[in-house]
Structures are given as C-alpha cells and as structure tokens.
C-alpha cells in the first residue's frame, strides 16, 4: 500500500488546475496578498464533499470549479 500523495496546495483538488489561492501565495512567498477570492463566495457542502480526503484542508477549490458547481454548463 502506498501512502496518498500530498496534494499541491496551489492546485485545485478537483481539476488539478491552478486555484489562485491568495492565502497559499502569501504563505509560499511571504509577500502580503489581498483577500482571497474564496472569502467572498459560498461553497456548497456537496461541492466540498467532492474534495478527496487527502486534499481536505490542504488545497483550495478553484473559482472555475466553484462557479460550475453553482451554475453547471448549459444550466
């Protein structure tokens, strides 16, 4: 059994694209950032339930995945 890979906190755990997390950018660079976009939106519990256990609390969902969950394509 291999241990679960440590998620990259700069990538969305759902689509593996950059999540543009200002909090992670500040942690990684030490440079103050403006408030993260994610502090201005609501995340549905059902969306958060889709995050793999290894990434929960370690990597942020990107704005694209959050928006698609709120308004699915074609919906």
Biopython code that builds the backbone (N, CA, C, O; Angstrom):
import numpy as np
from Bio.PDB.StructureBuilder import StructureBuilder

atoms = [
    (1, "UNK", "N", (0.847, -1.168, 0.000)),
    (1, "UNK", "CA", (0.000, 0.000, 0.000)),
    (1, "UNK", "C", (0.897, 1.238, 0.000)),
    (1, "UNK", "O", (1.794, 1.363, 0.834)),
    (2, "UNK", "N", (0.649, 2.153, -0.945)),
    (2, "UNK", "CA", (1.435, 3.373, -0.999)),
    (2, "UNK", "C", (0.663, 4.493, -0.333)),
    (2, "UNK", "O", (-0.561, 4.556, -0.445)),
    (3, "UNK", "N", (1.369, 5.383, 0.363)),
    (3, "UNK", "CA", (0.672, 6.495, 1.000)),
    (3, "UNK", "C", (0.099, 7.436, -0.049)),
    (3, "UNK", "O", (0.633, 7.555, -1.152)),
    (4, "UNK", "N", (-0.993, 8.103, 0.305)),
    (4, "UNK", "CA", (-1.609, 9.059, -0.611)),
    (4, "UNK", "C", (-0.629, 10.194, -0.876)),
    (4, "UNK", "O", (0.072, 10.655, 0.025)),
    (5, "UNK", "N", (-0.594, 10.630, -2.119)),
    (5, "UNK", "CA", (0.286, 11.735, -2.481)),
    (5, "UNK", "C", (-0.162, 12.998, -1.749)),
    (5, "UNK", "O", (-1.355, 13.241, -1.571)),
    (6, "UNK", "N", (0.801, 13.781, -1.337)),
    (6, "UNK", "CA", (0.490, 15.041, -0.683)),
    (6, "UNK", "C", (-0.006, 15.998, -1.766)),
    (6, "UNK", "O", (0.689, 16.209, -2.759)),
    (7, "UNK", "N", (-1.188, 16.578, -1.595)),
    (7, "UNK", "CA", (-1.725, 17.466, -2.629)),
    (7, "UNK", "C", (-0.921, 18.758, -2.731)),
    (7, "UNK", "O", (-0.387, 19.253, -1.739)),
    (8, "UNK", "N", (-0.847, 19.287, -3.930)),
    (8, "UNK", "CA", (-0.187, 20.571, -4.153)),
    (8, "UNK", "C", (-1.190, 21.655, -3.764)),
    (8, "UNK", "O", (-2.252, 21.749, -4.380)),
    (9, "UNK", "N", (-0.882, 22.475, -2.759)),
    (9, "UNK", "CA", (-1.839, 23.481, -2.300)),
    (9, "UNK", "C", (-2.116, 24.571, -3.327)),
    (9, "UNK", "O", (-3.061, 25.341, -3.160)),
    (10, "UNK", "N", (-1.312, 24.654, -4.388)),
    (10, "UNK", "CA", (-1.538, 25.659, -5.426)),
    (10, "UNK", "C", (-2.461, 25.156, -6.532)),
    (10, "UNK", "O", (-2.813, 25.911, -7.438)),
    (11, "UNK", "N", (-2.858, 23.876, -6.463)),
    (11, "UNK", "CA", (-3.718, 23.297, -7.494)),
    (11, "UNK", "C", (-5.071, 22.893, -6.921)),
    (11, "UNK", "O", (-5.163, 22.436, -5.781)),
    (12, "UNK", "N", (-6.104, 23.065, -7.713)),
    (12, "UNK", "CA", (-7.456, 22.654, -7.324)),
    (12, "UNK", "C", (-7.486, 21.132, -7.191)),
    (12, "UNK", "O", (-7.026, 20.426, -8.089)),
    (13, "UNK", "N", (-8.018, 20.624, -6.090)),
    (13, "UNK", "CA", (-8.065, 19.170, -5.914)),
    (13, "UNK", "C", (-9.105, 18.483, -6.795)),
    (13, "UNK", "O", (-9.152, 17.254, -6.848)),
    (14, "UNK", "N", (-9.936, 19.256, -7.485)),
    (14, "UNK", "CA", (-10.960, 18.667, -8.345)),
    (14, "UNK", "C", (-10.541, 18.619, -9.810)),
    (14, "UNK", "O", (-10.833, 17.642, -10.500)),
    (15, "UNK", "N", (-9.857, 19.664, -10.300)),
    (15, "UNK", "CA", (-9.496, 19.706, -11.722)),
    (15, "UNK", "C", (-7.988, 19.777, -11.957)),
    (15, "UNK", "O", (-7.543, 19.705, -13.103)),
    (16, "UNK", "N", (-7.203, 19.916, -10.905)),
    (16, "UNK", "CA", (-5.740, 19.983, -10.962)),
    (16, "UNK", "C", (-5.198, 21.221, -11.674)),
    (16, "UNK", "O", (-4.033, 21.249, -12.070)),
    (17, "UNK", "N", (-6.026, 22.228, -11.837)),
    (17, "UNK", "CA", (-5.582, 23.493, -12.419)),
    (17, "UNK", "C", (-5.209, 24.453, -11.290)),
    (17, "UNK", "O", (-5.621, 24.239, -10.150)),
    (18, "UNK", "N", (-4.436, 25.513, -11.580)),
    (18, "UNK", "CA", (-4.083, 26.477, -10.526)),
    (18, "UNK", "C", (-5.348, 27.037, -9.859)),
    (18, "UNK", "O", (-6.309, 27.403, -10.536)),
    (19, "UNK", "N", (-5.327, 27.096, -8.529)),
    (19, "UNK", "CA", (-6.511, 27.584, -7.814)),
    (19, "UNK", "C", (-6.422, 29.064, -7.474)),
    (19, "UNK", "O", (-7.390, 29.645, -6.983)),
    (20, "UNK", "N", (-5.277, 29.678, -7.726)),
    (20, "UNK", "CA", (-5.061, 31.106, -7.491)),
    (20, "UNK", "C", (-5.410, 31.522, -6.067)),
    (20, "UNK", "O", (-6.012, 32.571, -5.834)),
    (21, "UNK", "N", (-5.021, 30.682, -5.133)),
    (21, "UNK", "CA", (-5.297, 30.945, -3.724)),
    (21, "UNK", "C", (-4.331, 32.007, -3.198)),
    (21, "UNK", "O", (-3.124, 31.774, -3.136)),
    (22, "UNK", "N", (-4.859, 33.163, -2.822)),
    (22, "UNK", "CA", (-4.015, 34.247, -2.305)),
    (22, "UNK", "C", (-3.378, 33.859, -0.979)),
    (22, "UNK", "O", (-2.251, 34.261, -0.691)),
    (23, "UNK", "N", (-4.087, 33.082, -0.174)),
    (23, "UNK", "CA", (-3.535, 32.674, 1.119)),
    (23, "UNK", "C", (-2.324, 31.764, 0.926)),
    (23, "UNK", "O", (-1.337, 31.884, 1.652)),
    (24, "UNK", "N", (-2.392, 30.853, -0.050)),
    (24, "UNK", "CA", (-1.262, 29.970, -0.338)),
    (24, "UNK", "C", (-0.121, 30.764, -0.958)),
    (24, "UNK", "O", (1.043, 30.516, -0.643)),
    (25, "UNK", "N", (-0.437, 31.719, -1.840)),
    (25, "UNK", "CA", (0.598, 32.549, -2.454)),
    (25, "UNK", "C", (1.348, 33.337, -1.378)),
    (25, "UNK", "O", (2.571, 33.466, -1.441)),
    (26, "UNK", "N", (0.627, 33.854, -0.407)),
    (26, "UNK", "CA", (1.265, 34.596, 0.678)),
    (26, "UNK", "C", (2.132, 33.676, 1.534)),
    (26, "UNK", "O", (3.246, 34.039, 1.911)),
    (27, "UNK", "N", (1.618, 32.486, 1.838)),
    (27, "UNK", "CA", (2.388, 31.534, 2.639)),
    (27, "UNK", "C", (3.670, 31.138, 1.915)),
    (27, "UNK", "O", (4.738, 31.072, 2.524)),
    (28, "UNK", "N", (3.563, 30.876, 0.620)),
    (28, "UNK", "CA", (4.714, 30.419, -0.149)),
    (28, "UNK", "C", (5.741, 31.521, -0.401)),
    (28, "UNK", "O", (6.943, 31.258, -0.421)),
    (29, "UNK", "N", (5.270, 32.750, -0.594)),
    (29, "UNK", "CA", (6.184, 33.831, -0.968)),
    (29, "UNK", "C", (6.573, 34.747, 0.187)),
    (29, "UNK", "O", (7.613, 35.404, 0.143)),
    (30, "UNK", "N", (5.734, 34.786, 1.219)),
    (30, "UNK", "CA", (5.975, 35.717, 2.306)),
    (30, "UNK", "C", (5.535, 37.130, 1.972)),
    (30, "UNK", "O", (5.692, 38.039, 2.787)),
    (31, "UNK", "N", (4.985, 37.322, 0.781)),
    (31, "UNK", "CA", (4.522, 38.630, 0.337)),
    (31, "UNK", "C", (3.033, 38.768, 0.637)),
    (31, "UNK", "O", (2.244, 37.918, 0.224)),
    (32, "UNK", "N", (2.633, 39.829, 1.352)),
    (32, "UNK", "CA", (1.211, 40.025, 1.644)),
    (32, "UNK", "C", (0.383, 40.072, 0.360)),
    (32, "UNK", "O", (0.798, 40.644, -0.649)),
    (33, "UNK", "N", (-0.785, 39.463, 0.424)),
    (33, "UNK", "CA", (-1.706, 39.398, -0.706)),
    (33, "UNK", "C", (-3.034, 40.034, -0.312)),
    (33, "UNK", "O", (-3.346, 40.134, 0.874)),
    (34, "UNK", "N", (-3.814, 40.462, -1.298)),
    (34, "UNK", "CA", (-5.161, 40.929, -0.978)),
    (34, "UNK", "C", (-6.004, 39.732, -0.542)),
    (34, "UNK", "O", (-5.588, 38.587, -0.723)),
    (35, "UNK", "N", (-7.176, 39.980, 0.026)),
    (35, "UNK", "CA", (-8.020, 38.853, 0.424)),
    (35, "UNK", "C", (-8.276, 37.901, -0.759)),
    (35, "UNK", "O", (-8.457, 38.334, -1.896)),
    (36, "UNK", "N", (-8.284, 36.631, -0.464)),
    (36, "UNK", "CA", (-8.510, 35.617, -1.498)),
    (36, "UNK", "C", (-9.942, 35.696, -2.009)),
    (36, "UNK", "O", (-10.863, 36.029, -1.264)),
    (37, "UNK", "N", (-10.118, 35.383, -3.296)),
    (37, "UNK", "CA", (-11.447, 35.373, -3.903)),
    (37, "UNK", "C", (-12.400, 34.466, -3.131)),
    (37, "UNK", "O", (-13.603, 34.721, -3.066)),
    (38, "UNK", "N", (-11.847, 33.404, -2.547)),
    (38, "UNK", "CA", (-12.704, 32.405, -1.898)),
    (38, "UNK", "C", (-13.375, 32.918, -0.628)),
    (38, "UNK", "O", (-14.332, 32.316, -0.140)),
    (39, "UNK", "N", (-12.873, 34.030, -0.095)),
    (39, "UNK", "CA", (-13.500, 34.576, 1.106)),
    (39, "UNK", "C", (-14.768, 35.352, 0.773)),
    (39, "UNK", "O", (-15.496, 35.777, 1.670)),
    (40, "UNK", "N", (-15.030, 35.537, -0.527)),
    (40, "UNK", "CA", (-16.184, 36.315, -0.974)),
    (40, "UNK", "C", (-17.317, 35.450, -1.534)),
    (40, "UNK", "O", (-18.345, 35.981, -1.952)),
    (41, "UNK", "N", (-17.142, 34.133, -1.548)),
    (41, "UNK", "CA", (-18.161, 33.243, -2.119)),
    (41, "UNK", "C", (-18.529, 32.150, -1.116)),
    (41, "UNK", "O", (-17.804, 31.890, -0.155)),
    (42, "UNK", "N", (-19.653, 31.530, -1.365)),
    (42, "UNK", "CA", (-20.095, 30.398, -0.558)),
    (42, "UNK", "C", (-19.786, 29.107, -1.306)),
    (42, "UNK", "O", (-19.949, 29.025, -2.523)),
    (43, "UNK", "N", (-19.347, 28.118, -0.573)),
    (43, "UNK", "CA", (-19.094, 26.794, -1.139)),
    (43, "UNK", "C", (-20.161, 25.842, -0.625)),
    (43, "UNK", "O", (-20.320, 25.669, 0.584)),
    (44, "UNK", "N", (-20.882, 25.232, -1.538)),
    (44, "UNK", "CA", (-21.920, 24.276, -1.166)),
    (44, "UNK", "C", (-21.283, 23.060, -0.497)),
    (44, "UNK", "O", (-20.235, 22.586, -0.936)),
    (45, "UNK", "N", (-21.908, 22.560, 0.555)),
    (45, "UNK", "CA", (-21.376, 21.352, 1.201)),
    (45, "UNK", "C", (-21.189, 20.195, 0.218)),
    (45, "UNK", "O", (-20.242, 19.420, 0.351)),
    (46, "UNK", "N", (-22.076, 20.072, -0.759)),
    (46, "UNK", "CA", (-21.955, 18.983, -1.738)),
    (46, "UNK", "C", (-20.689, 19.133, -2.585)),
    (46, "UNK", "O", (-20.087, 18.134, -2.977)),
    (47, "UNK", "N", (-20.281, 20.371, -2.870)),
    (47, "UNK", "CA", (-19.034, 20.591, -3.605)),
    (47, "UNK", "C", (-17.847, 20.213, -2.726)),
    (47, "UNK", "O", (-16.927, 19.528, -3.173)),
    (48, "UNK", "N", (-17.872, 20.656, -1.494)),
    (48, "UNK", "CA", (-16.775, 20.345, -0.575)),
    (48, "UNK", "C", (-16.656, 18.840, -0.339)),
    (48, "UNK", "O", (-15.559, 18.332, -0.111)),
    (49, "UNK", "N", (-17.775, 18.133, -0.394)),
    (49, "UNK", "CA", (-17.757, 16.680, -0.225)),
    (49, "UNK", "C", (-17.008, 15.976, -1.356)),
    (49, "UNK", "O", (-16.580, 14.835, -1.186)),
    (50, "UNK", "N", (-16.842, 16.630, -2.500)),
    (50, "UNK", "CA", (-16.148, 16.042, -3.650)),
    (50, "UNK", "C", (-14.622, 16.096, -3.514)),
    (50, "UNK", "O", (-13.907, 15.425, -4.257)),
    (51, "UNK", "N", (-14.133, 16.890, -2.572)),
    (51, "UNK", "CA", (-12.684, 17.028, -2.398)),
    (51, "UNK", "C", (-12.133, 15.730, -1.807)),
    (51, "UNK", "O", (-12.630, 15.264, -0.781)),
    (52, "UNK", "N", (-11.119, 15.143, -2.436)),
    (52, "UNK", "CA", (-10.534, 13.917, -1.884)),
    (52, "UNK", "C", (-10.045, 14.146, -0.447)),
    (52, "UNK", "O", (-9.579, 15.232, -0.104)),
    (53, "UNK", "N", (-10.158, 13.131, 0.362)),
    (53, "UNK", "CA", (-9.799, 13.243, 1.782)),
    (53, "UNK", "C", (-8.381, 13.777, 1.976)),
    (53, "UNK", "O", (-8.146, 14.578, 2.880)),
    (54, "UNK", "N", (-7.437, 13.349, 1.147)),
    (54, "UNK", "CA", (-6.046, 13.781, 1.302)),
    (54, "UNK", "C", (-5.866, 15.274, 1.055)),
    (54, "UNK", "O", (-4.897, 15.865, 1.531)),
    (55, "UNK", "N", (-6.793, 15.897, 0.311)),
    (55, "UNK", "CA", (-6.669, 17.318, -0.021)),
    (55, "UNK", "C", (-7.515, 18.213, 0.876)),
    (55, "UNK", "O", (-7.362, 19.434, 0.845)),
    (56, "UNK", "N", (-8.401, 17.629, 1.673)),
    (56, "UNK", "CA", (-9.264, 18.440, 2.529)),
    (56, "UNK", "C", (-8.428, 19.231, 3.525)),
    (56, "UNK", "O", (-7.616, 18.676, 4.265)),
    (57, "UNK", "N", (-8.652, 20.555, 3.523)),
    (57, "UNK", "CA", (-7.903, 21.436, 4.403)),
    (57, "UNK", "C", (-6.485, 21.709, 3.938)),
    (57, "UNK", "O", (-5.716, 22.360, 4.646)),
    (58, "UNK", "N", (-6.125, 21.216, 2.747)),
    (58, "UNK", "CA", (-4.754, 21.380, 2.248)),
    (58, "UNK", "C", (-4.680, 22.063, 0.890)),
    (58, "UNK", "O", (-3.654, 22.653, 0.552)),
    (59, "UNK", "N", (-5.760, 21.992, 0.101)),
    (59, "UNK", "CA", (-5.762, 22.591, -1.236)),
    (59, "UNK", "C", (-7.151, 23.169, -1.508)),
    (59, "UNK", "O", (-8.167, 22.534, -1.225)),
    (60, "UNK", "N", (-7.176, 24.368, -2.054)),
    (60, "UNK", "CA", (-8.437, 25.076, -2.314)),
    (60, "UNK", "C", (-9.030, 24.711, -3.666)),
    (60, "UNK", "O", (-8.308, 24.469, -4.633)),
    (61, "UNK", "N", (-10.339, 24.677, -3.717)),
    (61, "UNK", "CA", (-11.077, 24.522, -4.967)),
    (61, "UNK", "C", (-10.883, 25.810, -5.766)),
    (61, "UNK", "O", (-10.864, 26.896, -5.186)),
    (62, "UNK", "N", (-10.741, 25.707, -7.076)),
    (62, "UNK", "CA", (-10.567, 26.896, -7.908)),
    (62, "UNK", "C", (-11.908, 27.575, -8.179)),
    (62, "UNK", "O", (-12.971, 26.982, -7.992)),
    (63, "UNK", "N", (-11.837, 28.824, -8.622)),
    (63, "UNK", "CA", (-13.036, 29.605, -8.902)),
    (63, "UNK", "C", (-13.860, 28.964, -10.012)),
    (63, "UNK", "O", (-15.089, 29.020, -9.977)),
    (64, "UNK", "N", (-13.204, 28.358, -10.993)),
    (64, "UNK", "CA", (-13.931, 27.730, -12.100)),
    (64, "UNK", "C", (-14.780, 26.562, -11.600)),
    (64, "UNK", "O", (-15.951, 26.451, -11.963)),
    (65, "UNK", "N", (-14.206, 25.696, -10.776)),
    (65, "UNK", "CA", (-14.976, 24.561, -10.250)),
    (65, "UNK", "C", (-16.112, 25.050, -9.348)),
    (65, "UNK", "O", (-17.217, 24.510, -9.384)),
    (66, "UNK", "N", (-15.832, 26.068, -8.547)),
    (66, "UNK", "CA", (-16.872, 26.610, -7.670)),
    (66, "UNK", "C", (-18.013, 27.172, -8.509)),
    (66, "UNK", "O", (-19.179, 26.922, -8.205)),
    (67, "UNK", "N", (-17.698, 27.930, -9.564)),
    (67, "UNK", "CA", (-18.726, 28.531, -10.411)),
    (67, "UNK", "C", (-19.494, 27.475, -11.192)),
    (67, "UNK", "O", (-20.706, 27.604, -11.365)),
    (68, "UNK", "N", (-18.821, 26.441, -11.664)),
    (68, "UNK", "CA", (-19.503, 25.383, -12.409)),
    (68, "UNK", "C", (-20.451, 24.609, -11.502)),
    (68, "UNK", "O", (-21.495, 24.135, -11.951)),
    (69, "UNK", "N", (-20.095, 24.482, -10.246)),
    (69, "UNK", "CA", (-20.977, 23.766, -9.338)),
    (69, "UNK", "C", (-22.227, 24.591, -9.065)),
    (69, "UNK", "O", (-23.322, 24.040, -8.947)),
    (70, "UNK", "N", (-22.074, 25.893, -8.966)),
    (70, "UNK", "CA", (-23.216, 26.786, -8.716)),
    (70, "UNK", "C", (-24.097, 26.860, -9.961)),
    (70, "UNK", "O", (-25.321, 26.789, -9.855)),
    (71, "UNK", "N", (-23.489, 27.003, -11.135)),
    (71, "UNK", "CA", (-24.230, 27.113, -12.404)),
    (71, "UNK", "C", (-23.603, 26.146, -13.399)),
    (71, "UNK", "O", (-22.724, 26.536, -14.167)),
    (72, "UNK", "N", (-24.044, 24.883, -13.397)),
    (72, "UNK", "CA", (-23.450, 23.892, -14.295)),
    (72, "UNK", "C", (-23.547, 24.334, -15.773)),
    (72, "UNK", "O", (-24.495, 25.023, -16.150)),
    (73, "UNK", "N", (-22.572, 23.939, -16.602)),
    (73, "UNK", "CA", (-22.610, 24.293, -18.029)),
    (73, "UNK", "C", (-23.932, 23.872, -18.658)),
    (73, "UNK", "O", (-24.417, 22.762, -18.441)),
    (74, "UNK", "N", (-24.494, 24.771, -19.430)),
    (74, "UNK", "CA", (-25.770, 24.502, -20.092)),
    (74, "UNK", "C", (-26.964, 24.629, -19.163)),
    (74, "UNK", "O", (-28.095, 24.349, -19.560)),
    (75, "UNK", "N", (-26.715, 25.060, -17.899)),
    (75, "UNK", "CA", (-27.815, 25.137, -16.943)),
    (75, "UNK", "C", (-28.263, 26.497, -16.615)),
    (75, "UNK", "O", (-29.186, 26.668, -15.819)),
]
sb = StructureBuilder()
sb.init_structure("model")
sb.init_model(0)
sb.init_chain("A")
sb.init_seg("    ")
for serial, (resi, resn, name, xyz) in enumerate(atoms, 1):
    if name == "N":
        sb.init_residue(resn, " ", resi, " ")
    sb.init_atom(name, np.array(xyz, "f"), 0.0, 1.0, " ", f" {name:<3s}", serial, name[0])
structure = sb.get_structure()
